[in-house]
Amino acid sequence: MTEAELQEMGELERQRQAGFQLRVGCCMSSGCLPGGAAAVHESMKQCVKNVGRDETTEVVPVGCLGPCGRGPLVSLQAPNSPDRLFQNVTAQSAAGLLNGVGQALPRDAPFFRNQLKIVLENSGRINPERLEEYVARDGYTALAKVLREFSPQQLCEEITRSGLRGRGGAGYPTGVKWDLVRKSPGDVKYVVANGDEGDPGAYMDRAVMESDPHRVLEGMAIAAYAVGAEYGYIYVRGEYPVAVRRLDQAAKVAARRGLLGREILGTKFDFYVEIRIGAGAFVCGEETALIASIQGGRGTPRPRPPYPAESGLFGKPTLINNVETFACIPPICRNGANWFSGIGTATSKGTKVFALSGDIVETGLIEVPMGTLLRQIVFDIGGGIPDGKKFKAVQTGGPSGGCIPEQHLDLPVDYESLQKAGSIMGSGGMIVMDDTVSMVDVARFFMEFCRDESCGKCIPCRAGTVQLHLLLDRIMSGTGTLDDLELMEDLCDVVKHTSLCGLGQSAPNPVLTTLRYFRDEYLAKVGDRRRPRGPEGVNGERTALPLVGGAAS
């Protein structure tokens, strides 16, 4: 396929869609499918056929529409009219939607009004299984522009100027990372998309992969051109079968149409993509563990340096970016670095996708400019706390993040502000908690998760998470002491600064932030108790916990 043929494909699809008076988008994402979305889709198609509107109405399976807690969702899109979004649709109620009968969500509601969609601009607007619909919304035009106008060095500089930082959690400058791989010597290089999203309450990458798979592929192809890679892998969590299927289908279709594979868009640029499925290990979100898993080994991290940019997959220079990072690339290349850098804050550019969940009225997928206040996300977009209860805390960054209390609700959501508050951006999970939640129990939950997901390669994480969970368990049972609090803080420091990879290094964060902001809850459980000393005091030292499992001493 040439660039002219790509433009022709997009124009033909736009003309085809313009021939319909109404376009019915039925959400077929993992958020709505368990609620009967497939039956709703079939019912809508049958209803359109029964009333003889096949020629004027198109029923389309689309990706995530946003307010997942109100699914199944159906949107009605008519030319020159605002979309109408219907909630809690069933196969039985589907017929009435054609006449406007149903529970419609106002599109000017705060949930929608306060968002800015860049990564999610196609989500819920296109059929993710049709290449033509992606192309009709400027799909692959960024790749064509890059191949025509940029050298690899110029492209790396453009991404650097945009201010894009990695959306996987660490926030490393994307353009700088690309340039490191570009400059690394070697004839063989790789590009890897990290879709191993494992944080509790997080589903941002899943939604992107399910709703707009070609966007991920286009971002990867642009990155491959920048760094000089010919091969790429998308590492997808095994629990995401819909994402796996749609990505695999998209990659095959793109290869058949000359948008992946050999001589892309009539140029000398080659890029091949494979899908690899993870085995459910949270630690494989760490890049060196992910590399080991792709190579067929056990998913465990290794010490760095060397970094993957120098020696990664199969010992070759490798670029690893999060799925959302790659999804940011096409609009940056289409609109320019200055456009993207004009959104957000001085050090955190662009938008960020979050998965809102927990004790909040509107659960779902949102995208907001960097720097948006936590208060605005929780109370405007999220609708506040249900059942008349009060806000207590919000957990950002999953088990690697921390719990932010009410006094920090006016905190801007950017990398530095969250880190200063003791949390992190993470991949984008955001769990809201009301005033009935025990923060000690929250810390125990996340520590149990980290304990179970530790690969066991390094002692601080393998043993430290077990000991921290035992201490939290003892405090929750009412047998903890003030000595346990001191021991827990010391142990958090050891685990944080001596663990091999990011899992262990960040595992103490929920404990440390709950101790920092909700220490009164810990003190209420331990009272003024001190642990009894051993015979003759044993130099006054605290009694240690058992190394593995068992009852606390």
GUDRENDREN-393175 format. One record per residue (C-alpha): y, x negated, z; residue in one letter. Coordinates in steps of 0.05 Angstrom, whole numbers, plus 5000, padded with zeros to 4 digits. Example, Ala and Ser with C-alpha at 12.3 -4.5 7.8 and 13.67 -1.06 7.14 Angstrom:
2
491047545156a497947275143s
END
This chain:
553
500050005000m506949764982t513449925019e515350404963a508750764971e509850805047l516651135035q513551614986e508151805037m513351965089g517652385041e511652785017l509652945088e516653155107r516853625047q510053905066r512254055137q518754365111a514554885075g512655205142f517155695179q513755535245l509854945272r505555075334v503954445374g497954515420c497553955471c490753605464m491953045514s487552885574s492453245618g491353925584c484253865557l480754005624p484754655630g482054935565g486854635513a481454595459a480055335466a487555485463v488055085399h482355455366e485056125389s491955965361m488955785293k484956435292q490956845312c495156555256v489556715207k488557425233n495857605223v496057295154g501156755170r497056165144d502256005091e508256005138t505455755205t501855105219e497854985282v497654255301v493953865356p499253425389v499752925446g502852985515c508753465520l510953225589g510153735646p502653625653c502154035717g503854655677r498554575623g495554775577p502154725539l504054985471v510654855434s513555285379l517854875331q522055235279a527154915232p534354915259n532155235325s530854945394p523454845410d520255345456r515155075505l510055535536f506255375600q499455565629n497055825562v490056095557t485756275497a487057005514q494656945519s495456505458a496357085409a502557335445g506156675436l507456825363l511757415386n515057005442g510757315497v508956805551g511656355605q516855935569a520155325599l527655265585p528754635544r535354525579d531854485647a533253845687p526153595673f527853515599f535453445602r535452805644n530452425601q531551945543l525351865499k524351235460i517051055474v515251795477l519652015418e513552225378n509352475436s508153225428g511553215359r506052945315i498653015304n496252335330p490252355283e494452405218r497551765193l502252165147e505652505206e507151825239y509851555173v514252175164a517751985229r519251275204d512550995224g511050295198y518150225169t519649725225a513749305203l516049335131a523149135152k520648555193v516148285138l521948345089r527848095130e525647655189f522346985198s517646935258p522946535296q528447035279q523947605303l522647275370c530147165378e531447905362e526548135415i529547655465t536547925450r534148635461s532648465534g525748785532l521448585591r514048685599g512349395619r505749215652g509049065718g511248345721a517348445678g517047775641y521947735582p517947945521t521547535469g520746905511v513347035518k512647135443w516346495428d511746095474l505746335435v509246215368r510645495388k503645365414s499744925365p493645215332g491345545268d488046135304v491846575352k490747265382y494747875402v491848325457v494349005479a492849135552n490849865560g486749765623d491050225665e487850305733g493250465785d491951115824p496451645796g498251255733a497051515662y502951275621m498950805575d493551335566r498751835542a501851335493v495051135464m492851865458e499452145432s501951585385d496351085370p499550825305h505750635345r501550155387v498349865324l505049765290e507849415352g501848955354m502448795279a509848615288i508048165347a502447835308a507247665252y512147365303a507046915337v502646755276g496447135297a491247425249e486847785299y488248295354g484548685407y486349315444i482949315512y482350045534v479950305600r472950595594g475151235628e479751395569y475051665515p480452065479v484851445474a479051025449v477251525395r484251615370r485850875370l479450715333d480751255282q488051025273a485950295263a480850485210k485750935172v491250415175a486449885148a484350335091r491650465072r493649735073g497649765138l492649325174l487748815148g488948375088r495648295052e499248825092i504449215052l503348754993g505248125031t501147505050k500847745122f493847905148d492248245214f485748545238y484848975301v478749135343e478049615402i474549355464r472549825521i473249615593g467849735645a472250045699g474449425738a481549475762f482148715764v481348695688c488548905683g490048185702e490647795637e485647235650t480447735676a481648165615l480547555570i473947405605a471748125595s473348125521i469347485513q463347845543g463747525612g464847815681r471948055690g474547555740t481147175738p481946425731r487245955758p493445855716r495845395683p493745365629p496946035613y494146485558p500046305514a497045605510e489645725521s487346455523g482146845485l476646385461f481045805483g486445965432k493746145443p494046885461t499647395469l498047945519i502748525526n502049205558n501149815513v508050085530e511249415514t508349445443f510650165437a517849935449c517649445390i518149895328p524550255351p527749585370i526249305301c528749945266r535150015306n536749305326g536948895390a544049115408n542049855408w536349735457f540349255502s545749785507g540950225547i539450095620g542349575668t544848865662a537948565674t533249155660s534149415589k531650035554g527550605583t521450645627k515751155625v513351415692f507651865714a510352325768l505152585816s503952765888g508053245930d513053445877i514554085838v514153795768e508353315758t507952995691g510152445644l517452255639i521751715606e528551525635v533650965624p532850365669m537550435728g536451175738t536751335812l530451505850l533952125876r535152375806q527952265786i525052615848v529953185857f532953315787d527353145739i521753265789g524653885820g524153635892g518853755944i514854415942p513654925997d520154776034g517754106059k521953476063k521652826024f518652246061k517151676013a515451505941v510250985922q511950585860t507550055828g500950335852g496849915900p501049315880s507449665899g510549945961g512950585995c520450715990i523451166044p528951696042e534551206059q533350855993h533351475948l539751245916d536350605893l536850475818p530050415786v530149715757d526049085768y530648735818e532449345860s525349555871l523248845888q528848785938k526349425971a519349125978g516149485919s515349345844i516249725779m508849645764g506149995702s509850635721g505951045772g510451435819m507151815876i511752265918v509852425990m512552966036d513752946111d506653156129t503652506103v501551946150s504151296123m498950896161v493651306125d497151176059v496850426072a489550486090r488050866026f491150335981f487949776021m481250116012e482550135938f484349395935c478349215978r473549585932d476749305868e477148585891s472748165845c470947715904g472447055869k477446805921c476646845996i483647096015p482947725973c475447815984r475647746059a482947906073g482848606043t476648766084v479948526148q486448906133l482549536120h478749446186l485349356223l488349986191l482050376206d482350166278r489650366284i488251036251m482551166300s487151066360g483950426385t488849936354g493549496395t500149136388l496248506376d493048836315d499948966286l501748236294e495148006266l495948486207m502748206189e500147486193d494147666150l498548016099c502547366092d496246956082v493247436030v499947495993k501146745986h494046465977t490346965933s488346745863l491147315822c496147885823g491148375855l490647985920g497847735918q500448445916s495148805957a499148746022p505249085993n503649796016p502149536086v508449116090l513049666065t510050196111t510749706170l517949566148r520250286140y515350686182f513750226239r514750796289d508451126261e504350496275y507350436345l505851166360a498451026346k497850366385v502450526443g503549926488d496249706487r494548966483r487748696466r483848416526p483447656527r476947276530g474346906591p479946476621e484246716564g481246256510v488045926504n491046626498g488746706426e487347396396r480147596385t478347546312a475348106271l468348026240p468547686173l465148256136v464448986155g461849216222g465449486283a471949166302a471648736364s
END
